[in-house]
Amino acid sequence: MNTDERRLDLAPCGLDCGACPQRPEKCDGCHAESEHVWAADCGIRVCCKFEKKLDNCSQCADFPCQLILAFEGDQWEHHTRAVKRLRKMRDQTD
């Protein structure tokens, strides 16, 4: 898998779409143009992909925003790991 393909397997929120058990039966990944995604109305996805036209939130000048902080602080450990991944990516580009 090349770097561009790998980048697109990373959801805007930092989740690894390539490792997700929901694919491909229930979801085409957050970068899909279709509505066959886990949550088509996900605020993070809408903001990052459609409004700001970014690949993931680590590229955003507002990172970490309230959407990401709420996602990071919810009950799901994989969300915390996803935002940690984004923070690491952001640190590598600064």
N, C-alpha and C positions, 0 to 999 in steps of 0.2 A: 504494500500500500504506500503510495507516495504521500508527501507532506500535505498537499492540498486535499487529498481524500481523507487523511487522518483528521485534518482540521475540521472538515465538514461532518465527521462522526462525533464531534464534540458539540453538544447542544449549547445554545447561548448561555445557559445557566451553569455550564461546566460539567453536566452529566455526560458520561461516555455512552452515546447512542449505539456505538458499535458493540458494546457489551450488554446492552439491554435485552432482557428476555421477552420484551413486548414486540420486538422486531422479528420478522417483518409482518407477522399476522395481524397485530393490532396497531402498528405504527410504522411509518416510513422514515421516522427521524425528524427532528425539529427543523431541519433545513429543507424539508420537502415542500414543494409548492402546493401539494394537495392538502386537503383537510384530513387526510388519513394519518393523523398524528395523535399522540397521547392526549393532549389538551390544546386544541386549536385556538382557544381563547386565552392561553397562558399569557399573563401580562409581561413576563420576562421575554418570551418569544416575540410577542407583538412589538414591544419596544425595541429590542435589539435587531431583529431581522427585518421588520417592515418599516418601523419609524426611523431608526438610526442607520439601517443598512450595514450592520456590523456582523461579523462571524460569531463573536461571543462577547460577553460583557467585559472581559478583561481589556478590550480595546476601547471602552467607553471612558470619556473624560469624567463622567459622574460615578464611576465605579469606586467603591461599592455604594449603590443607591439603596433606598428603602426597600425596594422589591427584593434585591439580592440579600440584604440583611435579614429580612423576614424569612426568606427561603432558607438561609443559612441557620437561622435560629429556631426553625420548626422542629418537630419531633423525629425527623428522618435523618439518620446518620449519613446516608449516601448524599443528602443535600449538603451537609456540612463538608463532606469530602469534595464535592463538586466545587464549592466556593473556594475551598483551600487550593484546588487545582488552578482556578482562575487567578487567585492571589499570587501563586507561584509564577504563572505565566506573565502576570503584570510586572512582577519584580524582575523578571528576566529581560523585559523590554525597557525598563526605566534606566 
